[in-house]
Amino acid sequence: MRTLVINSGSSSIKYKLFRMPGGSVLGKGLIEHIGEKGSSFQDHFTGLKAILTKIDGVELVGHRVVHGAEEFSKPVIINEAVIKKIKQCCALAPLHNPANLTGILACRKLLPGIRQVAVFDTAFHQSLPEHAFIYGLPYEYYRKWGVRKYGFHGTSHQYVAHEAARILGRPYQKLRLITCHLGNGCSIACVKHGKSIDTSMGFTPLEGLIMGTRCGDIDPALVTYLMRKKKLDAQGIEDILNKSSGLKGVSGLSNDMRELEGKASRNNARARLAIDMFVYRIKKYIGAYTAVMGGCDALIFTAGIGEHQEGIRRRICKGLFDHLKQRPAVLVIPTQEELMIARQSYHLVAKP
C-alpha cells in the first residue's frame, strides 16, 4: 500500500512516501517558506498540490499531529469528529495543531476518498499513571482545563524503544528502557514493560531538559519575577523561555551543539557552561528514571545530538551506572518517525 506521511508545519511540509508493509521509501521531500514573501507557495494547499504532481498512486495518508490531549491514545482514522477534536486541542498546541490541521484539510480536498490517519505525538505517553501526570496544583484545573503532563516526541520514543528490543533480542514487554531524544528539542522517556510511565516534557514542550532555545525546568516564581522586572506581558515571557533561553541563552552564542563544542574546546567559558548544564540535567533525569523503574536494561540515544555527538553521549554516560551491579546496554538508534507513522497508519486500516 502506497502510504504518504505528511508532517505539516506552520510554513513547511515534510513528506515521505512508503510502500507498506515493507517500509521501502518511494519518495521524499520538503517544502519550506509557505506563505512567506517571495515564496512560490501561497498556502499548504498549493504546497501539497505540488507534492502530488511528483508522486502518484497514494492509497493512504498518515499525518503527524502534535497534540491529542486525552482524546487520543492511539492513531485514528480521520473523520469530521476527529477533526473537531483536533481543533479543540489547538488551544494546547497553538503553534503546531493548526498547521497539522491545515495539512489534513488540504489532503482531504486533493485526495478525495483516500483514507487519512492521524498519529499523535502525545499518544504514547497516555499510559502515564495519574501520579506522574498530575501537577501539584488545584485538581480542578485538571478537570476544567486539562492542565497535566502530556509529553511529546512520543512517536520517536516509541520507535526507538521497539528497535532496542529488536536489537537486544528480548521481549519489548519485559524491558526497562530510557529513551533520550536529543535534538534542538529534547526529551527523555521512561519506558517500562512496553509503556511510557514518565517523560520529561510536560503540559508543553518547555518542561524538562535544557534545549536549544528552551529553558527546561525552572522555578515557576521566576516567571512572574521576570515579568515584573522586564515589564513583560504573557507573550513576552513565553518568547524568552522558548526562544531565547537554553543553550543559546546560556552561551550567548548559539543553539547548535556542534558550534558550542568547538567554542568550548577553545576555552570559551560560557559555551563550556552551557554544555555542562545540558549534560548534568540529562544525567539527573536518567538517574531518576532508573530509580523509578528499579533498574534499567538499556539507555537509547536518538535525534541530532543523540545520534551524532559522541562526546556528549560519553559525558552523559560517564559514571552514570557505576552503582548498578548490571550495567545497561547503551544504544544509538536513528529515529524514523515517518516510518513509525506509516506503520501505525497501515496497521490501523489493514485490520480485518
C-alpha positions as CSV (number, residue, x, y, z in Angstrom):
1,M,0.0,0.0,0.0
2,R,1.5,3.3,-1.1
3,T,1.4,5.4,2.1
4,L,2.1,9.1,2.2
5,V,3.3,10.5,5.5
6,I,2.8,14.3,6.0
7,N,4.4,16.5,8.6
8,S,2.7,19.8,8.1
9,G,4.4,22.7,9.9
10,S,3.4,26.4,10.1
11,S,5.4,27.3,7.0
12,S,6.6,23.9,5.8
13,I,5.5,20.4,4.6
14,K,7.8,17.4,5.1
15,Y,6.7,14.2,3.3
16,K,7.8,10.6,2.7
17,L,6.1,8.0,0.5
18,F,6.4,4.4,1.7
19,R,5.4,1.1,0.2
20,M,3.8,-0.7,3.1
21,P,4.0,-3.1,4.9
22,G,7.6,-3.4,3.8
23,G,8.6,0.2,4.6
24,S,10.7,0.9,1.5
25,V,10.9,4.7,0.7
26,L,9.5,5.6,-2.7
27,G,9.9,9.3,-2.5
28,K,10.5,12.2,0.0
29,G,10.9,15.9,0.1
30,L,10.5,19.2,1.9
31,I,8.7,22.4,1.0
32,E,9.6,25.5,3.1
33,H,8.7,29.1,3.4
34,I,5.0,28.5,2.6
35,G,3.1,31.8,2.7
36,E,6.2,33.9,3.1
37,K,7.1,36.8,0.8
38,G,8.6,35.6,-2.5
39,S,7.5,32.0,-2.0
40,S,6.0,30.0,-4.8
41,F,3.5,28.5,-2.4
42,Q,0.8,30.8,-1.0
43,D,-0.6,28.1,1.3
44,H,-0.5,24.4,2.2
45,F,-3.0,23.5,-0.5
46,T,-0.7,24.7,-3.2
47,G,2.3,23.1,-1.5
48,L,0.6,19.7,-1.3
49,K,-0.7,20.1,-4.8
50,A,3.0,20.5,-6.0
51,I,4.0,17.4,-4.0
52,L,1.3,15.3,-5.5
53,T,2.5,16.2,-9.0
54,K,5.7,14.4,-8.1
55,I,4.1,11.2,-6.8
56,D,1.0,9.2,-7.7
57,G,-1.0,6.3,-6.6
58,V,-1.3,7.4,-3.0
59,E,-3.6,4.9,-1.2
60,L,-3.3,6.1,2.4
61,V,-2.1,9.2,4.1
62,G,-0.7,9.4,7.7
63,H,-0.4,12.7,9.4
64,R,1.7,13.8,12.3
65,V,-0.4,15.7,14.8
66,V,1.4,17.1,17.8
67,H,-1.3,17.3,20.5
68,G,-4.1,14.9,21.0
69,A,-4.7,15.7,24.7
70,E,-6.6,12.9,26.5
71,E,-8.8,12.4,23.5
72,F,-6.4,10.2,21.6
73,S,-4.2,7.4,23.0
74,K,-3.7,5.7,19.6
75,P,-3.8,6.5,15.9
76,V,-7.3,7.2,14.4
77,I,-8.9,7.3,11.0
78,I,-9.7,10.9,10.3
79,N,-13.4,11.9,10.1
80,E,-15.4,15.0,11.0
81,A,-15.5,14.1,14.7
82,V,-11.7,13.7,14.8
83,I,-11.1,17.0,13.0
84,K,-13.4,18.7,15.5
85,K,-11.4,17.3,18.4
86,I,-8.0,18.2,16.8
87,K,-9.4,21.8,16.6
88,Q,-10.2,21.7,20.3
89,C,-6.7,20.7,21.0
90,C,-5.3,23.7,19.2
91,A,-5.6,25.7,22.5
92,L,-3.0,23.3,24.0
93,A,-0.6,23.5,21.0
94,P,-1.3,26.8,19.2
95,L,1.9,26.7,17.1
96,H,1.5,23.1,15.9
97,N,-2.0,21.7,15.8
98,P,-3.4,24.4,13.5
99,A,-0.6,23.7,11.0
100,N,-1.2,20.0,11.3
101,L,-4.9,20.5,10.7
102,T,-4.2,22.7,7.6
103,G,-2.4,19.7,6.1
104,I,-5.2,17.4,6.8
105,L,-7.8,19.7,5.3
106,A,-5.7,20.2,2.2
107,C,-5.2,16.5,1.7
108,R,-9.0,15.9,2.0
109,K,-9.5,18.3,-0.9
110,L,-6.7,17.0,-3.1
111,L,-7.1,13.3,-2.3
112,P,-10.9,12.8,-2.0
113,G,-11.9,9.3,-0.9
114,I,-8.4,8.4,0.2
115,R,-8.3,7.3,3.9
116,Q,-6.3,9.5,6.2
117,V,-4.9,8.6,9.7
118,A,-3.8,11.0,12.5
119,V,-0.9,9.8,14.6
120,F,-0.3,11.9,17.7
121,D,2.9,12.9,19.4
122,T,1.2,12.7,22.8
123,A,-0.4,9.3,22.3
124,F,2.5,7.2,23.5
125,H,2.6,9.0,26.8
126,Q,-1.1,8.5,27.6
127,S,-0.1,5.4,29.6
128,L,1.5,7.6,32.3
129,P,-0.1,6.9,35.7
130,E,-2.0,9.7,37.3
131,H,0.6,10.3,40.0
132,A,3.1,11.0,37.2
133,F,1.0,13.3,35.1
134,I,-0.9,15.4,37.6
135,Y,0.8,18.7,38.7
136,G,0.8,19.9,42.3
137,L,-1.9,22.5,41.5
138,P,-5.6,22.6,42.4
139,Y,-7.0,19.4,41.0
140,E,-10.0,21.3,39.5
141,Y,-7.5,22.9,36.9
142,Y,-7.0,19.4,35.5
143,R,-10.7,18.6,35.4
144,K,-11.7,22.0,33.9
145,W,-8.9,22.8,31.6
146,G,-6.8,19.6,31.1
147,V,-3.8,21.0,33.0
148,R,-1.5,18.0,33.3
149,K,1.7,16.5,31.8
150,Y,1.2,15.3,28.3
151,G,4.7,14.7,26.9
152,F,5.9,14.9,23.3
153,H,8.2,13.2,20.8
154,G,6.1,10.1,21.5
155,T,6.4,8.6,18.0
156,S,10.2,8.8,18.2
157,H,10.4,7.4,21.7
158,Q,8.1,4.5,20.7
159,Y,10.0,3.7,17.6
160,V,13.5,3.6,19.2
161,A,12.1,1.6,22.2
162,H,10.8,-1.1,19.8
163,E,14.0,-1.1,17.9
164,A,16.0,-1.5,21.1
165,A,14.0,-4.6,21.9
166,R,14.7,-6.0,18.4
167,I,18.4,-5.3,18.6
168,L,18.7,-6.8,22.1
169,G,16.6,-9.8,21.0
170,R,14.4,-9.5,24.1
171,P,10.6,-9.1,24.6
172,Y,9.6,-5.5,24.4
173,Q,7.1,-6.0,27.2
174,K,9.8,-7.2,29.6
175,L,12.3,-4.4,29.2
176,R,13.1,-1.3,31.3
177,L,14.2,1.4,28.8
178,I,15.2,5.0,29.0
179,T,15.0,6.8,25.6
180,C,16.7,10.1,25.0
181,H,15.5,12.2,22.1
182,L,18.2,14.9,21.9
183,G,18.0,17.5,19.2
184,N,17.1,21.2,19.2
185,G,14.1,20.0,21.2
186,C,15.0,17.4,23.8
187,S,13.0,14.9,25.9
188,I,13.6,11.7,27.8
189,A,11.0,8.9,28.3
190,C,10.9,6.2,30.9
191,V,9.5,3.0,29.2
192,K,8.7,0.1,31.5
193,H,7.4,-3.2,30.1
194,G,6.3,-1.6,26.8
195,K,4.6,1.5,28.3
196,S,5.7,5.1,28.9
197,I,5.4,5.7,32.6
198,D,7.1,9.1,32.7
199,T,8.6,11.7,30.4
200,S,10.5,15.0,30.8
201,M,8.3,17.3,28.7
202,G,5.1,18.3,30.3
203,F,1.9,20.4,29.5
204,T,4.0,22.0,26.8
205,P,7.4,21.0,25.3
206,L,9.0,23.6,27.6
207,E,9.3,21.5,30.7
208,G,12.3,19.2,31.4
209,L,15.7,19.3,29.8
210,I,17.7,22.3,28.7
211,M,17.3,22.5,24.9
212,G,18.5,24.6,22.0
213,T,16.5,27.7,22.9
214,R,14.1,26.4,25.6
215,C,15.0,26.8,29.3
216,G,13.5,23.5,30.6
217,D,12.8,23.2,34.3
218,I,12.9,26.4,36.3
219,D,11.4,27.8,39.5
220,P,7.9,28.9,38.4
221,A,8.2,32.0,40.5
222,L,10.9,33.2,38.2
223,V,8.2,33.8,35.5
224,T,6.3,36.4,37.5
225,Y,9.6,37.9,38.8
226,L,11.0,38.4,35.3
227,M,7.6,39.7,34.1
228,R,7.8,42.4,36.7
229,K,11.5,43.2,36.3
230,K,11.3,43.5,32.5
231,K,7.7,44.7,32.3
232,L,6.7,41.8,30.1
233,D,3.3,40.5,29.0
234,A,2.5,36.8,28.7
235,Q,3.7,36.7,25.1
236,G,7.0,38.4,26.0
237,I,7.9,35.9,28.8
238,E,6.9,33.0,26.6
239,D,9.2,34.2,23.9
240,I,12.1,34.4,26.3
241,L,11.5,31.0,27.8
242,N,11.0,29.3,24.4
243,K,13.2,31.2,22.0
244,S,16.0,33.0,23.9
245,S,17.0,30.5,26.6
246,G,18.6,27.1,26.8
247,L,21.9,26.5,25.1
248,K,21.6,29.8,23.2
249,G,20.7,31.9,26.2
250,V,23.4,30.5,28.5
251,S,26.2,30.5,25.9
252,G,25.2,33.8,24.3
253,L,26.4,32.2,21.1
254,S,24.3,29.5,19.5
255,N,21.8,26.7,20.0
256,D,23.9,24.4,17.8
257,M,25.8,21.9,19.9
258,R,28.5,21.4,17.3
259,E,29.4,25.1,17.4
260,L,29.3,25.1,21.2
261,E,31.7,22.1,21.4
262,G,34.1,23.9,19.0
263,K,34.0,27.1,21.1
264,A,34.4,25.1,24.4
265,S,37.5,23.3,23.0
266,R,38.9,26.8,22.6
267,N,38.2,27.7,26.2
268,N,35.0,29.7,25.8
269,A,33.7,29.6,29.4
270,R,30.0,30.1,28.6
271,A,30.0,27.6,25.8
272,R,31.5,25.1,28.3
273,L,29.0,26.1,31.0
274,A,26.0,25.5,28.6
275,I,27.3,22.1,27.7
276,D,27.9,21.2,31.4
277,M,24.4,22.2,32.2
278,F,22.9,20.3,29.3
279,V,24.8,17.1,30.3
280,Y,24.0,17.5,34.0
281,R,20.2,17.8,33.5
282,I,20.1,14.7,31.3
283,K,22.1,12.7,33.9
284,K,19.7,13.8,36.6
285,Y,16.7,12.6,34.6
286,I,18.3,9.3,33.7
287,G,19.2,8.7,37.3
288,A,15.6,9.5,38.4
289,Y,14.0,7.2,35.8
290,T,16.4,4.4,36.7
291,A,15.3,4.7,40.3
292,V,11.6,4.8,39.3
293,M,11.9,1.5,37.3
294,G,14.2,-0.2,39.8
295,G,16.9,-0.5,37.2
296,C,17.5,-0.1,33.5
297,D,18.1,-2.6,30.8
298,A,19.1,-0.2,28.0
299,L,19.7,3.5,27.5
300,I,18.9,4.7,24.0
301,F,20.1,7.9,22.3
302,T,18.4,9.3,19.2
303,A,17.9,12.5,17.2
304,G,20.5,15.0,16.0
305,I,22.7,15.4,19.2
306,G,21.9,11.9,20.5
307,E,22.9,10.2,17.2
308,H,25.9,12.3,16.1
309,Q,27.6,13.9,19.2
310,E,29.7,11.1,20.6
311,G,31.4,13.4,23.0
312,I,28.1,14.4,24.6
313,R,27.0,10.8,24.9
314,R,30.3,9.8,26.5
315,R,30.0,12.6,29.1
316,I,26.4,11.7,29.9
317,C,27.3,8.0,30.5
318,K,30.5,8.7,32.5
319,G,29.9,7.3,36.0
320,L,26.2,7.1,35.4
321,F,25.7,3.5,36.2
322,D,28.7,2.7,38.4
323,H,26.3,2.0,41.3
324,L,24.5,-0.8,39.4
325,K,25.5,-4.4,39.6
326,Q,24.5,-4.9,36.0
327,R,25.2,-2.0,33.6
328,P,22.5,-1.4,30.9
329,A,23.2,-1.6,27.2
330,V,23.9,1.8,25.6
331,L,22.4,2.1,22.1
332,V,22.4,4.7,19.4
333,I,19.3,4.3,17.2
334,P,18.5,6.7,14.4
335,T,14.9,7.7,14.8
336,Q,12.4,7.2,12.0
337,E,9.2,8.9,13.0
338,E,7.9,8.9,9.5
339,L,8.3,5.2,9.2
340,M,6.5,4.7,12.6
341,I,3.6,6.9,11.4
342,A,3.4,4.8,8.2
343,R,3.4,1.6,10.1
344,Q,0.8,2.7,12.6
345,S,-1.4,4.1,9.8
346,Y,-1.1,0.9,7.7
347,H,-1.8,-1.4,10.6
348,L,-4.9,0.6,11.5
349,V,-6.5,0.4,8.1
350,A,-5.3,-3.2,7.3
351,K,-7.1,-4.6,10.3
352,P,-9.7,-7.3,9.1
